Amino acid sequence: MSSTPRVRLPSALEERWQAMRHFVVRADEAAERALQAEHSLSVTEYLALAALEYSDDGGHLRQQVLADAIPLNHSSVSRLVARLERAGLTERYHCQSDRRGVYTQITDRGRTTVRAARETYLRTVRATVEAYPGGAGGPNPVAALRPPTGGR
């Protein structure tokens, strides 16, 4: 056998879903490389800082809300927040009305970092969307993400 085997999933929905998953992995890998090289941030660190910076609650969120926004499980978000805190990008504090509740607050340094990294993240995601071929001859799962001709 000289040809590479192909996988054909049983339904169009499964094919589209798999193509979208491949796209997300490619976008995350590209963003990870660019964010690490230019800002020493992982994609997850960027997403956490962006959630804090662009929340409607003044740059602070309960850790569970932050975990849902990224998305990331609670134990992983605790380690993530600890890394961001050590880097001076966030700080944690307990809720005044419920001492069990832990909030994460973005710092001025964190705001500066996420604003600079945002351009890198957007540039990389945009390039990935524009370059994505649409899979093995199937429908392009990211076509809806592309702006209309003449759009932003």
HELIX and SHEET records of a PDB file:
HELIX    1   1 ALA A   12  HIS A   39  1                                  28    
HELIX    2   2 VAL A   43  GLU A   53  1                                  11    
HELIX    3   3 GLN A   63  ALA A   69  1                                   7    
HELIX    4   4 HIS A   74  ARG A   86  1                                  13    
HELIX    5   5 ASP A  108  ALA A  131  1                                  24    
HELIX    6   6 ALA A  143  LEU A  145  5                                   3    
SHEET    1   A 3 HIS A  60  ARG A  62  0                                        
SHEET    2   A 3 VAL A 102  ILE A 106 -1                                        
SHEET    3   A 3 THR A  90  HIS A  94 -1                                        
END                                                                             
